[in-house]
Amino acid sequence: MRKIERKIVGCEVITPSSSRDGPLPEPAARPEALWGTTYKIKTPLLEHALYVTINDLVQDEDGGRRRPYEIFINSRNMEHYQWVVALTLLISAVFRRGGDIRFIVDELRAVFDPQGGYFRPGGRYMPSLVAEIADVIERHLAAITPAPEPAPEPSGDATGFPAGARLCRKCLTRAAVQVDGCLTCLNCGDSRCG
């Protein structure tokens, strides 16, 4: 319990927010220029290609880190115009709010075409055009996310044999090392000299 040390001059009733997680942060103001990348999607479902442009906000205070700010999808094919515009408006709104936006990829990838989807060149199955857009967003996020620091080289592997050991021809274990001029397996003892 807190002790009130000053005179109370007013009061108000605070109601819980209608949002489960509290109010959303305000979107960042759009700068005059953004960095962007355009991706081409050619599918057997459409006569003309789709062009997906994702513009990034460069955050100077974070050492030049980029995050998606808006997305545009364009095509000469007008068949899907309504839902494409709606999709770009919604995704852009989520991008502008910031935070972890990777959930968008999972949500979009879960959309299946009732006509069965298609296979991309190379044999990868794509359940819908919306899932293809999710792949583009995922590729873009991977391209602008800095690579993690490489893990230090272990001194040996899980078997306990030294790092750099060669594969033994007899027991097929990576445990053969040079001992007194001979390649000797530390697992089975097989030795080859010369």
Residue pairs with C-beta under 8 A, 6 or more apart in sequence:
17 23
24 97
25 97
25 98
25 99
27 93
27 96
27 97
27 98
28 57
28 69
28 96
28 98
30 69
30 70
31 57
34 55
34 56
34 57
34 58
34 69
34 70
35 55
35 56
35 58
35 66
36 53
36 54
36 55
36 56
37 53
37 54
37 56
37 140
37 143
38 51
38 52
38 53
39 51
39 52
39 53
39 54
39 136
39 139
39 140
40 49
40 50
40 51
40 52
41 49
41 50
41 51
41 52
41 129
41 132
41 133
41 136
42 49
42 50
43 50
43 118
43 120
43 126
43 129
43 132
44 118
45 113
45 118
45 129
46 75
46 77
46 79
46 80
46 129
47 77
48 75
48 76
48 77
49 75
50 73
50 74
50 75
50 77
50 84
50 129
50 132
50 133
51 73
51 74
51 75
52 71
52 72
52 73
52 133
52 136
53 71
53 72
53 73
53 74
54 68
54 70
54 71
54 136
54 137
54 140
55 68
55 69
55 70
55 71
55 72
56 66
56 67
56 68
56 69
56 144
57 66
57 67
57 68
57 69
58 64
58 65
58 66
59 65
59 66
59 67
65 146
66 144
67 95
67 98
67 101
67 144
68 95
68 101
68 137
68 140
68 141
68 144
69 92
69 95
69 96
70 88
70 92
70 95
70 96
71 88
71 91
71 92
71 95
71 137
72 88
73 84
73 87
73 88
73 133
75 84
80 129
87 130
87 133
91 104
91 137
94 101
94 104
95 101
101 141
102 141
104 134
104 137
105 134
105 137
105 138
105 141
106 134
107 134
108 130
108 131
108 133
108 134
108 137
109 127
109 131
109 134
109 135
110 131
111 127
111 128
111 130
111 131
112 127
112 128
112 131
113 127
113 128
113 129
117 125
117 126
117 127
117 128
117 131
118 125
118 126
119 125
119 126
120 126
120 132
126 132
126 135
153 163
154 163
155 162
155 163
156 162
156 163
157 163
157 174
159 173
159 174
159 175
159 187
161 173
161 174
161 175
161 177
161 186
161 187
162 177
162 186
164 177
165 174
165 175
165 176
165 177
165 186
166 174
166 176
166 177
166 183
167 173
167 174
167 176
168 174
168 175
168 176
168 185
168 187
168 188
168 190
169 190
169 192
170 185
170 188
170 190
171 185
171 187
171 188
171 190
173 185
173 187
173 188
175 185
175 186
175 187
175 188
176 183
176 184
176 185
176 186
176 190
177 183
177 184
177 186
178 184
179 191
181 193
182 191
182 192
182 193
182 194
183 191
183 192
183 193
184 190
184 191
185 191
